[in-house]
Amino acid sequence: MPLRIGVLGAARIVHGALIEPSRTVEDVEVTAVAARDPERAAKYAARHGIPRVHRSYEDLLADPGLDAVYVPLPAARHAEWTIAAVEAGKHVLCEKPFTSNTESAERVAAVAASADRVVMEAYHSHYHPFQRRMREIVAGELGPVTAARAIFAVPIPPGRDIRWNLALGGGGLLDVGYYPVRLLRELFGDAPTVVTARARERGGIDRLLTATLAFDSGVRAEVVSSIWSRRLLVSRLEVTGERGRLRVSWPYHPQMRCKASIRSASGKRVEIPNKRPTYAFQLEAFRDATRTGSPVPTDAPAAVAQMRTLDAIYRAAGMSARP
């Protein structure tokens, strides 16, 4: 029997992150959806071929024909509905960021630890083979790392987008900034110290944030995240070592315009990663975890560690954690 997934909310991300990959990943079906507005849910279901529509989130969680729930709600709602889904006996794939702050993430992790359900954060980038390839290059060819920098900037003009809504967990660091922070942590160590951080705000929202992270390995790395600045569209990783250098465009979404340029003792070369979407690899990992108990690298404890770093960056920039 396929893994039957219900969706809490008719968010834009659902199509690319779940519906589209479910058409190519075996033994997975998106079978139900619910939204705050039942009429919107019905239209969404008709447009995407989802067979069942529930009038409320609670009704969807009570559906005995569902094995798992995907939570693409605003970050401030993730903890509440992830916990509700686990308590309803469902496996959970929760969009990143896992929650809007560390305290909420720890609360979800405690519930997950006491249940026999899979709770997986949808940090899709991790599941693409190119993430492993970047770690191999950094560890094997560059020598001791002397500098690292990860940037993600996208233009999201101030307005009605939820990323500009503080009460819903808005802010650039929790959205685009999540990726460079997580990538640097996976390359250099789990619990970096935040040396410095500076933010440019608008209504409590960090539209531009820069931070320097110090890792136990001795690496110092710079993070830049932006949702509205002169850096309109930049997605890049740069790592320099004593014996080489790695430069990657679009490292967080290898299926897009990603290209890795490597200079080392063996010369210069370019590597182009597999163009299969990160979301398809992620959905396979979620399916396998629920079916065979395979490891979940982006589980609740890993999400808590990420949230601790993000909150530490906010504090160092003179801002508070998201509500």
C-alpha positions as a printed Julia matrix, in Angstrom:
323×3 Matrix{Float64}:
   0.0    0.0     0.0
   1.34   3.48   -0.84
   2.14   6.11    1.77
  -1.01   8.26    1.86
  -0.3   11.92    2.64
  -2.69  14.71    3.6
  -1.8   18.39    3.29
  -2.54  21.04    5.91
  -2.98  24.21    3.87
  -3.08  25.15    0.21
   0.26  26.97    0.18
   2.15  27.72   -3.04
   5.08  25.52   -2.05
   2.95  22.36   -1.95
   2.97  21.84   -5.71
   6.73  21.84   -6.18
   7.66  20.33   -2.83
   5.12  17.5    -2.68
   2.55  17.14   -5.46
   4.98  17.2    -8.39
   7.52  14.78   -6.85
   4.72  12.44   -5.73
   4.03  11.81   -9.41
   7.48  10.31   -9.93
   8.24   8.75   -6.53
   6.83   5.25   -6.2
   4.41   4.24   -3.44
   3.43   7.78   -2.43
   0.02   9.42   -2.9
  -1.27  12.87   -1.97
  -4.82  11.95   -1.09
  -6.35  14.79    0.96
  -6.09  18.52    1.64
  -7.6   20.99    4.09
  -7.34  24.77    4.31
  -8.72  27.54    6.49
 -11.11  28.31    3.64
 -12.85  25.08    2.55
 -13.74  26.6    -0.82
 -10.09  27.36   -1.49
  -9.18  23.8    -0.51
 -11.78  22.43   -2.94
 -10.42  24.53   -5.79
  -6.87  23.52   -4.94
  -7.83  19.84   -4.89
  -9.56  20.09   -8.25
  -6.58  21.86   -9.8
  -4.05  19.3    -8.54
  -6.08  16.1    -8.67
  -6.3   15.54   -4.91
  -9.24  13.18   -4.29
 -10.45  14.26   -0.81
 -11.11  17.66    0.73
 -11.63  18.19    4.46
 -13.41  21.17    5.95
 -10.85  21.7     8.69
  -7.36  20.71    9.75
  -8.85  18.71   12.61
 -11.02  16.73   10.19
  -7.99  15.89    8.06
  -6.0   14.68   11.06
  -8.91  12.42   12.02
  -8.98  10.8     8.56
  -8.17   7.08    9.07
  -7.23   6.82    5.39
  -4.09   8.94    5.87
  -0.7    7.7     7.04
   1.14  11.01    7.07
   0.69  14.78    7.02
   2.66  17.49    5.24
   2.75  20.83    7.12
   3.49  23.8     4.81
   1.88  26.41    7.1
   3.6   29.64    8.27
   6.51  28.92   10.62
   4.67  30.15   13.72
   2.01  27.45   13.16
   4.38  24.51   12.62
   4.74  23.45   16.25
   1.01  23.42   16.98
   0.03  21.36   13.97
   3.04  19.04   13.96
   2.26  18.09   17.54
  -1.44  17.68   16.7
  -0.56  15.41   13.77
   1.74  13.21   15.85
  -0.89  12.93   18.56
  -3.38  11.9    15.86
  -1.05   9.04   14.95
   0.33  10.5    11.72
   3.87  10.68   10.42
   4.86  14.3     9.73
   6.87  16.03    7.03
   7.12  19.62    8.29
   8.38  22.43    6.1
  11.51  24.28    7.07
  12.0   26.13    9.29
  10.85  23.42   11.7
   9.35  26.06   14.0
   9.75  29.8    14.53
  12.04  29.54   17.58
  14.08  27.11   19.67
  11.57  26.75   22.5
   8.87  25.6    20.07
  11.28  23.22   18.35
  12.23  21.63   21.69
   8.54  21.17   22.5
   7.94  19.36   19.2
  11.06  17.26   19.66
   9.88  16.1    23.07
   6.56  14.95   21.63
   8.3   13.26   18.7
  10.68  11.41   21.03
   7.77   9.89   22.94
   5.93   8.71   19.81
   6.55   5.97   17.27
   5.93   8.31   14.35
   8.46   9.78   11.9
   8.84  13.55   12.33
  11.01  14.95    9.55
  11.89  18.54    8.74
  11.61  19.25    5.03
  15.12  20.6     4.58
  15.12  19.21    1.07
  18.63  20.32    0.09
  20.21  17.75    2.42
  18.79  14.81    0.47
  20.32  15.67   -2.89
  23.52  13.69   -3.64
  25.33  16.93   -4.39
  25.27  17.88   -0.71
  27.42  14.82    0.01
  29.63  15.69   -2.94
  30.32  19.18   -1.55
  31.31  17.66    1.79
  33.67  15.26    0.01
  35.36  18.07   -1.93
  35.8   20.27    1.14
  37.16  17.42    3.26
  39.34  15.83    0.6
  40.81  18.4    -1.78
  40.97  21.87   -0.28
  43.21  21.26    2.7
  42.65  23.19    5.95
  39.86  25.7     5.29
  40.89  29.34    5.62
  37.65  31.08    4.61
  34.04  30.25    3.82
  31.06  32.3     2.76
  27.46  31.32    1.98
  24.89  33.72    0.54
  21.22  33.47   -0.32
  19.4   36.6    -1.45
  16.04  36.76   -3.2
  13.84  39.78   -3.96
  10.66  39.65   -1.87
   9.29  43.22   -1.78
   7.63  44.35    1.46
   3.93  43.61    1.35
   1.46  40.86    2.14
   3.9   37.95    1.81
   4.0   36.01    5.11
   7.76  36.5     5.28
   6.99  40.13    6.14
   4.59  39.11    8.92
   6.39  38.97   12.26
   3.5   37.26   14.07
   3.67  34.36   11.59
   7.41  33.88   12.08
   8.52  36.16    9.28
  12.05  37.28    8.53
  14.78  36.65    6.03
  16.95  34.48    8.28
  14.19  31.92    8.92
  13.43  31.74    5.22
  16.33  32.16    2.78
  18.94  32.49    5.53
  18.08  29.04    6.79
  19.86  27.46    3.81
  23.35  28.98    4.09
  23.38  28.5     7.87
  22.41  24.84    7.57
  24.86  24.21    4.74
  27.78  25.7     6.69
  26.8   23.68    9.77
  26.75  20.47    7.74
  30.15  21.29    6.26
  31.98  22.44    9.38
  30.15  21.42   12.58
  26.84  21.38   14.38
  27.14  24.09   17.01
  29.0   27.2    15.83
  29.52  30.27   17.98
  28.05  33.47   16.58
  30.93  35.94   16.58
  29.11  38.92   15.1
  25.79  39.63   13.4
  24.19  42.7    11.94
  20.69  43.18   10.57
  18.83  45.79    8.62
  15.23  45.72    9.75
  11.82  46.83    8.61
   9.05  46.45   11.16
  10.94  43.83   13.13
  11.71  41.85    9.98
  15.33  41.3     9.0
  15.44  42.21    5.33
  19.23  41.85    5.27
  21.37  39.99    7.78
  25.07  39.16    7.9
  26.78  37.0    10.51
  30.14  35.42   11.23
  30.14  31.91   12.64
  33.09  30.25   14.4
  33.27  26.45   14.35
  35.19  24.15   16.69
  37.26  23.04   13.7
  38.74  26.55   13.57
  36.77  27.64   10.51
  35.2   31.08   10.47
  32.41  31.47    7.95
  30.26  34.39    6.81
  26.51  34.1     6.22
  24.49  36.6     4.2
  20.72  36.4     3.84
  18.46  38.93    2.18
  14.85  39.27    1.13
  15.11  42.94    0.13
  18.44  44.61   -0.57
  20.77  45.54   -3.41
  21.71  41.85   -3.63
  18.58  40.97   -5.58
  19.26  37.36   -6.52
  22.36  35.54   -5.29
  22.76  31.88   -4.32
  26.38  30.95   -3.72
  28.88  29.04   -1.59
  32.62  29.82   -1.51
  35.14  27.75    0.45
  38.87  28.45    0.35
  41.49  26.12    1.74
  45.27  26.02    1.84
  45.34  23.69   -1.17
  42.29  24.69   -3.18
  39.02  26.54   -3.63
  35.39  25.57   -4.21
  32.8   27.93   -5.68
  29.21  26.77   -6.13
  26.29  28.61   -7.69
  22.82  27.57   -6.51
  24.13  25.11   -3.89
  20.78  24.9    -2.08
  18.82  23.9    -5.19
  21.21  21.76   -7.28
  18.45  20.98   -9.79
  18.45  24.6   -10.92
  21.46  26.48  -12.31
  23.98  24.79  -10.04
  27.63  24.62  -11.06
  30.64  23.79   -8.92
  34.06  25.2    -9.86
  36.96  23.46   -8.14
  40.6   24.48   -8.14
  43.0   22.11   -6.39
  46.4   20.48   -6.78
  44.99  18.34   -9.58
  43.99  21.4   -11.6
  40.74  23.19  -12.4
  37.42  21.59  -13.27
  33.66  22.14  -13.25
  31.09  19.69  -11.9
  27.39  19.82  -12.78
  25.12  17.94  -10.36
  22.21  15.62  -11.0
  19.2   17.68  -12.09
  16.65  15.51  -10.32
  14.77  17.74   -7.84
  15.82  17.83   -4.21
  12.16  17.35   -3.31
  12.0   13.94   -5.02
  15.01  12.68   -3.05
  13.43  14.07    0.12
  10.08  12.38   -0.51
  11.83   9.05   -1.08
  13.65   9.45    2.22
  10.39  10.25    4.03
   8.66   7.25    2.47
  11.51   4.93    3.41
  11.67   6.24    6.97
   7.97   5.54    7.49
   8.11   2.13    5.82
  11.44   0.65    6.86
  12.67   2.87    9.67
  15.62   4.19    7.66
  17.55   7.08    9.28
  16.17  10.64    9.18
  19.1   13.11    9.06
  16.7   16.07    9.27
  14.83  14.8    12.33
  13.54  16.84   15.27
  16.84  16.93   17.26
  18.67  18.17   14.15
  16.01  20.84   13.71
  16.43  21.96   17.33
  20.18  22.39   16.76
  19.5   24.51   13.69
  16.97  26.68   15.53
  19.47  27.3    18.34
  21.95  28.7    15.84
  19.32  30.85   14.12
  18.1   32.28   17.42
  21.7   32.97   18.48
  22.23  34.92   15.25
  19.1   36.98   15.91
  20.27  37.76   19.45
  23.75  38.75   18.25
  22.12  41.11   15.75
  20.16  42.77   18.54
  16.87  41.17   17.57
  14.56  38.76   19.37
  13.68  35.24   18.32
  10.59  34.98   16.15
   7.25  34.65   17.97
